[in-house]
Amino acid sequence: MWIRRLTLGASLALFAAFTASATDNVVLNLFVTTTKQDSPVKIVGFRLPNSATGDEGPSEMAEPPEQGPVLVCRWCPQVLLRNTTPKQVKNVSLQGLMGDPNRPEEINEVVHGMGILTESRLGQPSPYVIAPNGDANFGDNGLWPSSMAIIAASAVNSNCLHVAVAVWRVEFSDGTLWMSDREQEQSLWKESLKQENTNSCKDSSAVDLKQLHRGTGTRALLVRDFMSGTTQSYSAACPVQWVNGELSMGHCAW
């Protein structure tokens, strides 16, 4: 019995040592970019919080003017959208097209399912309204690097993460609807790879990132202002490690 216990203890120690060494120097490398899309609403760019004034903050909700009690994320990273039609946009939803740019093309398929500007509003009017031929900024909690990195790493099971933000659905005030299609989404993601040098990211396949605990990620200080102008892309590096038996992500530097 003593020998069995010793063997079991040694096995557990070896397993702990292996899992610890497997995550040594593992970093989620996240690159987020816009797409050039044939859609009635165009993504102009991202408006990013000023990192000099704080870090990723919890969703601070605020009521937008003239739209009743609908809540939006005030200090989250924002996406600037342009309505290219003479019709009012009643509601618009985006999605993050996720994948590992280093995988061979024949097996490198886009992973879908990361909704942006899609939170439940419990029957309230949509806050994502854009005037005819107008522009609008909208913030979303999913645009924070920590939120996006955890979702993408779990879905793609890689630490090399390329996320192309694209328009998914547009509802107009006249009742008409536009939606993207699967074939277009695949080509959009592959076309967006041209905006990034992917050679610097090395896949750490020894770590099963599908185990990544979604409750992790550092959000320390509230951001209170934004950087001037817009950008077509942003990136972040998020370390991964085992904490109390759970695969967790640390603070994302971006």
Phi, psi and omega in degrees: 000317180299320180294318179298317179296320179296319179296316179297318179297319179295321179297316179296322179295318178295319179297316179298319179295321180294313182295324179294316181290331181294329181264359176300126176066016175278125181229133173282117179260107185253130174233124182243132184219162173279174176232153173262104195236142175274081184220157181293336174247128181257146173270113182280321181168186179250147174245115191257144174298152180280111183294343180289341183258000180160187181242189179300123181255159175297158183299111174263117188264146181216151179276123177289146182296144172064021178228026174068211189272012181293135184258141176229162182276112189287314188251011176289160170306144185245156174243132179265122183245149179234122176275115184266009183248162175277009181254150176285134174276121180277326180198143178221140178233144179243171174214153175264115177273115192247145176186174176256113184291348182270350181284151178303144187301326184291340178243005185267085179259149179287139174261129183254173172117358178267099182281141176230134187062042184231012184296152181293139181243008174052048176082359180279159177299149179292137174277353186265065181256135179232130181293159176305129181055031184247171177246155177204143174258136176225134176264153179210137181299331181291346180276350174297138178305320182295317179295314184291321182295318180295314181295314183293316181297320180293322183282318184274335184059050178208155175265358175259104192238122177240118182242118177257118181274126184226157175285131182254317187211135178229123175252132179257157183294341179273005177095353179281158186223138173239138177222147176284166178237162186302315182298318179295321182296319177300314181291325178298315182295315181294323178293326181290342179296338182291347182272000186223142170271107187268001186292339185282348183261129177247128182290130177257076188290349180289344182256126177276096185285356173292345178274358185301125183288124187284351180272009184259178183111132186272131173224095192266302188243148178285137174273139185237002174203176184239154173292152180286147177077184179237162178228152179276347182200164171207162184220164180206156176235123186234114180289150181238140178203163176273128178229116179053043176081003179240139176283116189234158179250138179268199182294133178270121175269127183212000000 
